[in-house]
Amino acid sequence: DAGVTQSPTHLIKTRGQQVTLRCSPKSGHDTVSWYQQALGQGPQFIFQYYEEEERQRGNFPDRFSGHQFPNYSSELNVNALLLGDSALYLCASSPSRRNQPQHFGDGTRLSIL
Amino acid sequence: QQQVKQSPQSLIVQKGGISIINCAYENTAFDYFPWYQQFPGKGPALLIAIRPDVSEKKEGRFTISFNKSAKQFSLHIMDSQPGDSATYFCAATVFTGGGNKLTFGTGTQLKVEL
């Protein structure tokens, strides 16, 4: 049973560019959440997708956008990249029921030059 | 605004000892409290979780103690091993709109020495 998979594992971009990160949820999970983890910090919630709609959003600008596909996989898009966007981007999936733990992938390490 | 406060920031424990990490929360809407373990270069891995109607949960060497009135919960790692050396995050969730939104603590770097 495959867990949460993310691609790519590493990415290097320059300021002003755009990036797309991808996530496949764990089998049986229909809710996908994205988190940003800066070095030495805890993950910060970006947004959550369920039934192909953004359901919740954290304190991130609209340069951060996403999408969920009918197969529950998801993409995170970041436009106009800033140096401060350098971080580990984590995808987590869970069933759409109360008190269900989220399972994380190993993330995409994004470096902005 | 830090809704989940975690301490200590770092912890050194001798092999075989007990590691204790504490967390406190403010939002009474939180209804599920997981703990995650993270190794360098990896994503957080679910360790153990508890609901607020339970005061203690034990899984192997890991125990969560939960005090709803004090809005505090803690992780105890018994017989700590060098392989437990990692960063530990407490978290709290609230269920809205089809999913559980996680709020993380700031993390505790645990080192278990021989």
Interface residues (C-beta under 8 A of the other chain):
Chain A: V4 T31 S33 Y35 G40 Q41 G42 P43 Q44 F45 Q48 Y50 E51 R55 Q56 L90 A92 S94 S96 R98 N99 Q100 P101 Q102 H103 F104 G105 D106 G107
Chain B: D31 Y32 P34 Y36 G41 K42 G43 P44 A45 L46 A49 R51 F89 T93 F95 T96 G97 G98 G99 N100 K101 L102 T103 F104 G105 T106 G107
